[in-house]
């Protein structure tokens, strides 16, 4: 698939975001890392897929990979795995992606599993690492899958068992998947009762010199409520900042003297 089409495809899943290819590279590379880990393959990262590394040859070589057409595996999995995975990984780090990330995560996990299940035996030999993919003469091995889909009820909620071919033998692999939320745990013990507010003596601070900023050390070892009055006992509102459990700063629009009550 052409890189321009990949960029358009990822952006179509980002609900208004329009990333440039260079900004998208870390997320695309992360998906290729996931694919290579899951399939024991060595498909090139997008950041390694450059015009210098994959130039047009003269005369053209049949089957050669040429920039900007990323065709190391079939477009079906670029659409279902790479586009979805890159969008998911963007939303994981985006502050506004909390709602979209879990949805894309589930779609990505299922698509990656299906790619591993259906494409492992078709990996071109140049990208095969552990003996999977196209077999050499004399290798006889059949893959058997116990779960056709992640959503099947007979599959474990914490892992999927598949049998994949590793050269001439079959090897079981466990693929972890997210399970459903567990039941709510038992209610915890009731905490110790707090102090009766009627038994707590307030701390009273007197600001003798008119000021627009009062900084008070009350030593109550908590974040108390604060009420401020002026010299005529009228309540005055100010901006309260708790600098610590024992120190409060109060800022007003004008300087005045009065008292502050800390409860």
FIGUFI-672422 format. One record per residue (C-alpha): residue in three letters; chain; x, y, z. Coordinates in steps of 0.001 Angstrom, whole numbers, plus 500000, padded with zeros to 6 digits. Layout:
BEGIN
ATOM resn chain      u      v      w
ATOM  ALA     A      X      Y      Z
...
END
This chain:
BEGIN
ATOM resn chain      u      v      w
ATOM  UNK     A 500000 500000 500000
ATOM  UNK     A 501301 503452 499141
ATOM  UNK     A 502445 505483 502138
ATOM  UNK     A 500075 508301 501244
ATOM  UNK     A 497128 505905 501406
ATOM  UNK     A 498343 504582 504764
ATOM  UNK     A 498464 508128 506151
ATOM  UNK     A 494946 508811 504870
ATOM  UNK     A 493719 505525 506332
ATOM  UNK     A 495137 506184 509807
ATOM  UNK     A 493824 509762 509865
ATOM  UNK     A 490357 508513 508928
ATOM  UNK     A 490291 506686 512266
ATOM  UNK     A 491457 509665 514327
ATOM  UNK     A 488211 511674 514388
ATOM  UNK     A 489472 515011 513182
ATOM  UNK     A 493187 514616 513814
ATOM  UNK     A 495359 515076 510724
ATOM  UNK     A 498830 513709 511390
ATOM  UNK     A 501669 514089 508941
ATOM  UNK     A 503599 510936 508020
ATOM  UNK     A 506617 511956 510114
ATOM  UNK     A 504418 512424 513194
ATOM  UNK     A 502760 509072 512536
ATOM  UNK     A 506024 507099 512223
ATOM  UNK     A 506437 506154 515925
ATOM  UNK     A 502932 504631 516001
ATOM  UNK     A 503405 502773 512714
ATOM  UNK     A 506758 501417 513901
ATOM  UNK     A 505187 500272 517178
ATOM  UNK     A 502614 498247 515235
ATOM  UNK     A 505324 496569 513138
ATOM  UNK     A 507125 495725 516388
ATOM  UNK     A 503926 494054 517662
ATOM  UNK     A 503520 492112 514412
ATOM  UNK     A 507140 490922 514439
ATOM  UNK     A 506877 489873 518081
ATOM  UNK     A 503603 488019 517569
ATOM  UNK     A 504675 486280 514350
ATOM  UNK     A 508415 485856 514980
ATOM  UNK     A 509035 487803 511783
ATOM  UNK     A 511280 490660 510696
ATOM  UNK     A 509149 492951 508558
ATOM  UNK     A 510882 496342 508112
ATOM  UNK     A 509788 499255 510293
ATOM  UNK     A 508301 502210 508466
ATOM  UNK     A 511166 504404 509658
ATOM  UNK     A 513555 502035 507840
ATOM  UNK     A 511463 502100 504675
ATOM  UNK     A 513111 504998 502849
ATOM  UNK     A 513793 505930 499260
ATOM  UNK     A 517518 505429 499851
ATOM  UNK     A 517022 501935 501268
ATOM  UNK     A 514421 500838 498693
ATOM  UNK     A 515140 502753 495458
ATOM  UNK     A 513744 502105 492012
ATOM  UNK     A 516186 499812 490229
ATOM  UNK     A 517142 499995 486579
ATOM  UNK     A 516153 497740 485025
ATOM  UNK     A 513226 496964 487384
ATOM  UNK     A 513625 493773 489406
ATOM  UNK     A 510560 491590 489639
ATOM  UNK     A 509320 491270 493208
ATOM  UNK     A 511566 494052 494532
ATOM  UNK     A 510174 496309 497252
ATOM  UNK     A 510237 499930 496101
ATOM  UNK     A 509573 503084 498075
ATOM  UNK     A 506872 504436 498666
ATOM  UNK     A 504842 501228 498270
ATOM  UNK     A 504944 499333 501587
ATOM  UNK     A 504152 495827 500306
ATOM  UNK     A 506088 493547 502658
ATOM  UNK     A 502810 491849 503553
ATOM  UNK     A 499391 491993 501939
ATOM  UNK     A 497184 495088 502026
ATOM  UNK     A 494468 493217 503902
ATOM  UNK     A 496557 493281 507064
ATOM  UNK     A 497748 496830 506516
ATOM  UNK     A 494097 497883 506583
ATOM  UNK     A 492985 495675 509475
ATOM  UNK     A 496111 495723 511667
ATOM  UNK     A 498447 498598 510786
ATOM  UNK     A 495853 501354 510333
ATOM  UNK     A 493860 500355 513413
ATOM  UNK     A 496968 499731 515518
ATOM  UNK     A 498576 503068 514674
ATOM  UNK     A 495352 504907 515550
ATOM  UNK     A 495121 502977 518843
ATOM  UNK     A 498709 503740 519797
ATOM  UNK     A 498175 507439 519037
ATOM  UNK     A 495120 507554 521288
ATOM  UNK     A 497019 505836 524112
ATOM  UNK     A 499292 508880 524452
ATOM  UNK     A 496745 511526 523390
ATOM  UNK     A 495062 513300 526300
ATOM  UNK     A 491704 513240 524505
ATOM  UNK     A 491883 509580 523525
ATOM  UNK     A 490508 508008 526710
ATOM  UNK     A 487180 507115 525096
ATOM  UNK     A 488502 505879 521740
ATOM  UNK     A 491561 503923 522909
ATOM  UNK     A 489706 500966 524547
ATOM  UNK     A 487508 500472 521466
ATOM  UNK     A 490461 500482 519088
ATOM  UNK     A 492487 498309 521469
ATOM  UNK     A 489909 495514 521225
ATOM  UNK     A 489697 495819 517420
ATOM  UNK     A 493497 495865 517142
ATOM  UNK     A 494000 492836 519419
ATOM  UNK     A 491509 490785 517434
ATOM  UNK     A 492959 491836 514057
ATOM  UNK     A 496511 491036 515195
ATOM  UNK     A 495413 487632 516433
ATOM  UNK     A 493691 486852 513145
ATOM  UNK     A 496771 487940 511211
ATOM  UNK     A 498925 485649 513307
ATOM  UNK     A 496470 482795 512897
ATOM  UNK     A 495893 483118 509166
ATOM  UNK     A 499139 484601 507827
ATOM  UNK     A 501877 482908 509850
ATOM  UNK     A 502203 480093 507317
ATOM  UNK     A 502400 482589 504443
ATOM  UNK     A 505228 484819 505678
ATOM  UNK     A 507761 485260 502847
ATOM  UNK     A 510966 483436 503650
ATOM  UNK     A 513002 486688 503628
ATOM  UNK     A 510994 487914 506635
ATOM  UNK     A 510758 484592 508472
ATOM  UNK     A 512847 484258 511625
ATOM  UNK     A 511933 481074 513445
ATOM  UNK     A 511217 478577 510699
ATOM  UNK     A 507579 479499 510213
ATOM  UNK     A 506229 480603 506874
ATOM  UNK     A 507025 478803 503637
ATOM  UNK     A 508417 475340 504272
ATOM  UNK     A 511546 473866 502825
ATOM  UNK     A 511330 470570 500978
ATOM  UNK     A 510675 467691 503326
ATOM  UNK     A 509027 469775 506080
ATOM  UNK     A 505569 468500 506865
ATOM  UNK     A 503592 470292 509480
ATOM  UNK     A 499993 471355 509856
ATOM  UNK     A 498735 474175 512032
ATOM  UNK     A 495725 473476 514214
ATOM  UNK     A 493785 476273 515923
ATOM  UNK     A 491594 475657 518891
ATOM  UNK     A 489855 479028 518706
ATOM  UNK     A 488514 480480 515488
ATOM  UNK     A 487907 483891 516973
ATOM  UNK     A 488796 485831 520113
ATOM  UNK     A 485121 486273 520960
ATOM  UNK     A 484290 482548 521091
ATOM  UNK     A 482852 481593 524452
ATOM  UNK     A 484782 478348 524685
ATOM  UNK     A 488066 480236 524611
ATOM  UNK     A 489711 481266 527837
ATOM  UNK     A 489187 484895 528776
ATOM  UNK     A 492852 485255 529664
ATOM  UNK     A 494621 483345 526909
ATOM  UNK     A 494073 481697 523561
ATOM  UNK     A 495836 478436 522786
ATOM  UNK     A 496943 477949 519212
ATOM  UNK     A 499260 475459 517642
ATOM  UNK     A 501677 476945 515129
ATOM  UNK     A 504192 475295 512939
ATOM  UNK     A 507833 475787 513889
ATOM  UNK     A 509733 473984 511169
ATOM  UNK     A 508872 470279 511132
ATOM  UNK     A 507090 470229 514488
ATOM  UNK     A 504104 471843 516137
ATOM  UNK     A 504518 474190 519064
ATOM  UNK     A 501769 475486 521329
ATOM  UNK     A 501647 479187 522019
ATOM  UNK     A 499574 481157 524474
ATOM  UNK     A 498286 484515 523323
ATOM  UNK     A 497101 486752 526169
ATOM  UNK     A 493937 488748 525624
ATOM  UNK     A 491993 491081 527868
ATOM  UNK     A 489193 489382 529732
ATOM  UNK     A 485901 490838 530952
ATOM  UNK     A 485779 492867 534188
ATOM  UNK     A 485668 490777 537325
ATOM  UNK     A 482968 490886 539976
ATOM  UNK     A 483004 493686 542494
ATOM  UNK     A 484955 492777 545575
ATOM  UNK     A 483564 492763 549110
ATOM  UNK     A 482977 496033 550855
ATOM  UNK     A 485870 497153 553020
ATOM  UNK     A 485745 497733 556728
ATOM  UNK     A 484369 500990 558008
ATOM  UNK     A 487073 503474 558879
ATOM  UNK     A 487601 505135 562232
ATOM  UNK     A 485223 508024 562899
ATOM  UNK     A 486602 511493 562480
ATOM  UNK     A 486806 514083 565212
ATOM  UNK     A 483675 515942 566143
ATOM  UNK     A 483894 519353 564546
ATOM  UNK     A 482327 520893 567611
ATOM  UNK     A 485333 519817 569661
ATOM  UNK     A 487915 521463 567388
ATOM  UNK     A 489001 524921 568388
ATOM  UNK     A 489420 527219 565379
ATOM  UNK     A 492706 528958 564724
ATOM  UNK     A 492261 532720 564494
ATOM  UNK     A 494769 534861 562629
ATOM  UNK     A 494802 538649 562930
ATOM  UNK     A 496181 540702 560013
ATOM  UNK     A 497135 543986 561670
ATOM  UNK     A 498693 545718 558666
ATOM  UNK     A 496484 546172 555574
ATOM  UNK     A 497636 543815 552829
ATOM  UNK     A 496220 542218 549683
ATOM  UNK     A 498110 538970 550388
ATOM  UNK     A 497940 537139 553693
ATOM  UNK     A 500234 534185 554332
ATOM  UNK     A 499270 532280 557467
ATOM  UNK     A 500976 529441 559343
ATOM  UNK     A 498196 527724 561321
ATOM  UNK     A 499953 524413 562268
ATOM  UNK     A 496684 522436 562154
ATOM  UNK     A 498297 519706 560010
ATOM  UNK     A 495339 519612 557622
ATOM  UNK     A 493574 521646 554941
ATOM  UNK     A 491108 523673 557034
ATOM  UNK     A 488162 525729 555879
ATOM  UNK     A 488897 529472 555950
ATOM  UNK     A 486620 532409 556665
ATOM  UNK     A 487938 535978 556425
ATOM  UNK     A 486361 539134 557863
ATOM  UNK     A 487502 542732 557699
ATOM  UNK     A 487818 545138 560606
ATOM  UNK     A 484051 545703 560469
ATOM  UNK     A 483354 541943 560685
ATOM  UNK     A 482102 541759 557104
ATOM  UNK     A 482996 538540 555295
ATOM  UNK     A 485542 539046 552495
ATOM  UNK     A 486118 536530 549708
ATOM  UNK     A 489647 535792 548568
ATOM  UNK     A 491642 533237 546569
ATOM  UNK     A 492896 530551 548951
ATOM  UNK     A 496011 528504 548166
ATOM  UNK     A 497088 525661 550451
ATOM  UNK     A 500882 525771 550352
ATOM  UNK     A 501113 522806 552745
ATOM  UNK     A 499146 521160 555535
ATOM  UNK     A 500182 524028 557801
ATOM  UNK     A 500506 527091 555572
ATOM  UNK     A 497828 528979 553604
ATOM  UNK     A 498089 531977 551292
ATOM  UNK     A 495026 534204 550760
ATOM  UNK     A 494948 536810 548017
ATOM  UNK     A 492438 539644 547756
ATOM  UNK     A 491638 542311 545179
ATOM  UNK     A 492549 545113 547601
ATOM  UNK     A 494581 545576 550768
ATOM  UNK     A 492795 545571 554137
ATOM  UNK     A 493247 544358 557722
ATOM  UNK     A 491079 541860 559546
ATOM  UNK     A 490935 538301 560817
ATOM  UNK     A 490938 534797 559317
ATOM  UNK     A 489246 531844 561010
ATOM  UNK     A 490637 528352 560279
ATOM  UNK     A 488383 525401 561178
END
